[in-house]
Amino acid sequence: MNHPKIELITNVGCHLCADARDVLDQVTGEVGMTWDEIPLQSSPELAQHADEVPVLRINGVVRDFWVIDPDRLRRLLTERHES
């Protein structure tokens, strides 16, 4: 099975980012997927997201920002992979 590429763009000292990490750990753990954290400072092109962190990208597409809803994330990850 091909899993989606799940990325969370974060910023240092961001309390919403800490909450988003917890949600991603929980939901991806449930569905058997992994995710990557990308620091906002790691690339100049990410500056466009400076006012939106944390930003959730799935396969390069922004799917959520600020608050990552666990039910929405679960739905996004499972709907596209059901047979």
C-alpha angles and dihedrals in degrees: 000000000000111000121206121251105252118195133177117200109208141176131217114266094011111146092194088055090057090052091048091051089055092050093048092047091051099044099039088048090055094050098038098247135125133221138201129226117221117194112225089230093057094085135021090223090065091064088091087072096050094112095043106052130172092052122181117210124185114192089344095306120116106239102166143358141189096013120030109210111215095211092050091047092049090051093048092051099043103038094060093049103045115114 
